């Protein structure tokens, strides 16, 4: 890799940079940080991935500082000023059917989107990792049964299954998260199992086993860390799908409930005025598009860095 | 499935030839998957906060009436027995009665399914006709502007909420330009004018020989179908591109070129021939995904298909209809998956 041709970082960073790029790391910490840094340098080469990352950083800051940025309270209604167009006095993106400021609602909506994404990103891969590694490591009947269950969930159309779950659990953000997670874990399980099968038969696992390590220790300390990188790529690429699914549930009125400024629900509200007041439904759609595009771009870049063998290009 | 195959290879517990054992294993795994699907919908139906008895007898029923209906529904038996009855009902095509339409759910589904089928089929045709050539050209001219455009088209397709794209399409092509028919399957003028034979209006109007009705139906279906098809276009063009790249870097392609074969022949009668099977499996898979995408599209376009049916039922807590619709969509989805699997096994000589 042509890492040495990089422009040097700001003053004082030179020695740190050399330490990070050292071919002969002297500690485990240095080796790990070095690997991370080299990955970052490779990712930085990918301009599209950087664009995606930038959008996400902006999104996270918007969500964090929503009360400071938002020009209006997202819940305050002003019926005298309903359905104001773009760029009207005090309302950059106009107002909705109840006179609420659309920009402020979008800004607060970023919190809901991030909340859903973060929860699903915590639940689904962890469940998948657990099921997959246990299945792969144990083998035999455990494997057969767990993989059958995985297949059954994989065989379902995801949105329809999520709809049925939400119907049973009741509408709301938490239940939408649960429903999406329930439909999102199987691919992770498949992936973790495949990785476990290759790792399980490698020599170093036999060596650890001879030293007396139990299955739990082997799975947690020696198999999980090796599954993580492909899992991260998959999660990032899945995020776009998760955002679209959450927005779809919100659009159907099964996710976040009004007056919550969830983007999908906002589109659903604006839908009634689409022909006369197009901006009410258009703006939240653009927000969803930008964020899921960002995750797709970043995911593509991460895949090229962490998992070059799967790269499609 | 691969898993099962290795299990049986290790210890042949049935004295059967390999092909029969293979078929048996495939059939049993299909049966298990379908049973699993029914079990999940059964469980969903059981954990519902809605009391199915109250839904039938109403709030003012006496305790005897309530208990009678309770026994009638078989709710006093064990869960295993209830599940057994549920499966046998479904196998007979009985999904119960819809609270909303007061008709059999199965006859409701039979009525709405052709609309979805029509929409999804036109959509997949659109996706294939544009997606396959786009993918091939992108692979052949790798890195060119057309490859970049194909990449952008796919990225946008993966990132755009389909219901929003539908709204925007409706705004632009119907509201502003007036090029297409509005929501619904037909204009008011043609409503109920065409006798239903197949349930698919395009075909029914052709059978009736009514060109006006055909044009009207076409102007209504073209927008939702092409938007839906756009999503399969994104996927199909990406997959075509990567399959083609793999073939084009193979040695037999170099040989063909060295022999002096024309580039057209190299691409279409050598490389493309070898990706046909993979491509068909991809198309079958994206057809299955299209069914799912049609749920949201149908709502935007007031399309009276199975997606509209499920969501309307959902919002009025009509659980029989929701679960019946879910089972049917799930079954079609599984069948398409299995079909693409089988196709691969039958037509790809390498998998034998």
HADDOCK unambig.tbl for C-alpha pairs under 7 A between the chains (distance, minus, plus):
assign (segid A and resid 152 and name CA) (segid B and resid 33 and name CA) 5.18 0.50 0.50
assign (segid A and resid 152 and name CA) (segid B and resid 36 and name CA) 5.90 0.50 0.50
assign (segid A and resid 152 and name CA) (segid B and resid 37 and name CA) 6.36 0.50 0.50
assign (segid A and resid 155 and name CA) (segid B and resid 333 and name CA) 6.95 0.50 0.50
assign (segid A and resid 155 and name CA) (segid B and resid 334 and name CA) 5.60 0.50 0.50
assign (segid A and resid 156 and name CA) (segid B and resid 330 and name CA) 5.46 0.50 0.50
assign (segid A and resid 156 and name CA) (segid B and resid 333 and name CA) 6.94 0.50 0.50
assign (segid A and resid 157 and name CA) (segid B and resid 292 and name CA) 6.27 0.50 0.50
assign (segid A and resid 157 and name CA) (segid B and resid 330 and name CA) 6.24 0.50 0.50
assign (segid A and resid 157 and name CA) (segid B and resid 333 and name CA) 6.65 0.50 0.50
assign (segid A and resid 159 and name CA) (segid B and resid 292 and name CA) 6.60 0.50 0.50
assign (segid A and resid 160 and name CA) (segid B and resid 292 and name CA) 6.85 0.50 0.50
assign (segid A and resid 160 and name CA) (segid B and resid 326 and name CA) 6.38 0.50 0.50
assign (segid A and resid 165 and name CA) (segid B and resid 44 and name CA) 6.59 0.50 0.50
assign (segid A and resid 167 and name CA) (segid B and resid 314 and name CA) 6.38 0.50 0.50
assign (segid A and resid 168 and name CA) (segid B and resid 44 and name CA) 5.78 0.50 0.50
assign (segid A and resid 168 and name CA) (segid B and resid 45 and name CA) 6.98 0.50 0.50
assign (segid A and resid 168 and name CA) (segid B and resid 47 and name CA) 6.32 0.50 0.50
assign (segid A and resid 168 and name CA) (segid B and resid 48 and name CA) 4.56 0.50 0.50
assign (segid A and resid 168 and name CA) (segid B and resid 49 and name CA) 6.79 0.50 0.50
assign (segid A and resid 169 and name CA) (segid B and resid 48 and name CA) 6.80 0.50 0.50
assign (segid A and resid 240 and name CA) (segid B and resid 159 and name CA) 6.33 0.50 0.50
assign (segid A and resid 244 and name CA) (segid B and resid 161 and name CA) 5.67 0.50 0.50
assign (segid A and resid 274 and name CA) (segid B and resid 171 and name CA) 6.64 0.50 0.50
assign (segid A and resid 275 and name CA) (segid B and resid 171 and name CA) 5.86 0.50 0.50
assign (segid A and resid 275 and name CA) (segid B and resid 175 and name CA) 5.97 0.50 0.50
assign (segid A and resid 285 and name CA) (segid B and resid 164 and name CA) 5.89 0.50 0.50
assign (segid A and resid 289 and name CA) (segid B and resid 159 and name CA) 5.61 0.50 0.50
assign (segid A and resid 289 and name CA) (segid B and resid 160 and name CA) 5.10 0.50 0.50
assign (segid A and resid 289 and name CA) (segid B and resid 161 and name CA) 6.75 0.50 0.50
assign (segid A and resid 292 and name CA) (segid B and resid 159 and name CA) 5.08 0.50 0.50
assign (segid A and resid 293 and name CA) (segid B and resid 159 and name CA) 4.97 0.50 0.50
assign (segid A and resid 312 and name CA) (segid B and resid 242 and name CA) 5.97 0.50 0.50
